[in-house]
Amino acid sequence: MGQIGEATVRGVVEGAVGVRADDENLRRVLRLTRVMLALADEGERDHRDASCAILYGMLRDMAYRLRRMADEELARHDRAERRG
């Protein structure tokens, strides 16, 4: 997968009707965590030694932590929009 330039990302986000850029970025974090978890699965399956297994375990832990944080932020934004 190639790199996506900042202008391209902003154009896509701004072009989406009713989608706030900050919420879209959080959704991108959620997509990234799915990729991280898939890589952790593959890495744990194919690792050669204990240090690699530790690395993939850490990747999995960070993916879950990021996913929880992004979900909490999206929920906080949703509550704020309903109130205000």
C-alpha positions as CSV (number, residue, x, y, z in Angstrom):
1,M,0.0,0.0,0.0
2,G,1.4,3.4,-1.0
3,Q,1.6,6.5,1.1
4,I,-1.4,8.8,1.1
5,G,-0.6,12.5,1.2
6,E,-2.1,14.8,3.8
7,A,-3.9,16.8,1.1
8,T,-5.5,13.6,-0.3
9,V,-6.6,12.6,3.2
10,R,-8.1,16.0,3.9
11,G,-9.9,16.1,0.6
12,V,-11.5,12.7,1.2
13,V,-12.5,13.7,4.8
14,E,-13.8,17.1,3.8
15,G,-15.7,15.6,0.9
16,A,-17.7,13.2,3.1
17,V,-21.0,14.8,4.0
18,G,-21.6,15.2,7.7
19,V,-18.4,13.6,8.7
20,R,-16.1,15.6,11.0
21,A,-12.4,15.3,10.3
22,D,-11.6,14.3,13.9
23,D,-14.1,11.5,13.9
24,E,-12.9,10.3,10.6
25,N,-9.4,10.2,11.9
26,L,-10.6,8.1,14.9
27,R,-12.3,5.7,12.5
28,R,-9.0,5.5,10.6
29,V,-7.3,4.6,13.9
30,L,-9.9,1.8,14.3
31,R,-9.1,0.5,10.9
32,L,-5.4,0.6,11.7
33,T,-6.0,-1.4,14.8
34,R,-7.6,-4.2,12.8
35,V,-4.5,-4.3,10.6
36,M,-2.3,-4.4,13.7
37,L,-4.3,-7.3,15.1
38,A,-4.1,-9.2,11.9
39,L,-0.3,-8.7,11.8
40,A,0.0,-9.8,15.4
41,D,-1.9,-13.0,14.6
42,E,0.4,-13.7,11.6
43,G,3.5,-12.8,13.6
44,E,2.6,-15.0,16.5
45,R,1.9,-17.9,14.2
46,D,5.1,-17.5,12.2
47,H,7.6,-16.3,14.8
48,R,11.1,-17.8,15.1
49,D,12.0,-17.0,18.7
50,A,10.7,-15.7,22.0
51,S,11.7,-12.1,21.3
52,C,9.6,-12.0,18.1
53,A,6.7,-13.5,20.1
54,I,7.0,-10.7,22.6
55,L,7.1,-8.1,19.9
56,Y,3.8,-9.4,18.4
57,G,2.2,-9.7,21.8
58,M,3.1,-6.0,22.4
59,L,1.6,-5.1,19.0
60,R,-1.6,-6.9,20.0
61,D,-1.7,-5.1,23.4
62,M,-1.2,-1.7,21.8
63,A,-3.9,-2.4,19.2
64,Y,-6.4,-3.2,21.9
65,R,-5.4,-0.1,23.9
66,L,-5.7,2.2,20.8
67,R,-9.0,0.6,19.9
68,R,-10.4,1.2,23.4
69,M,-9.2,4.8,23.4
70,A,-10.6,5.6,19.9
71,D,-14.0,4.0,20.8
72,E,-14.1,6.1,24.0
73,E,-13.3,9.3,22.1
74,L,-16.0,8.6,19.5
75,A,-18.5,7.9,22.2
76,R,-17.5,11.2,24.0
77,H,-17.9,13.1,20.7
78,D,-21.3,11.5,20.1
79,R,-22.5,12.4,23.6
80,A,-21.2,16.0,23.2
81,E,-23.1,16.4,19.8
82,R,-26.3,15.1,21.4
83,R,-26.0,17.6,24.2
84,G,-25.0,20.6,22.2
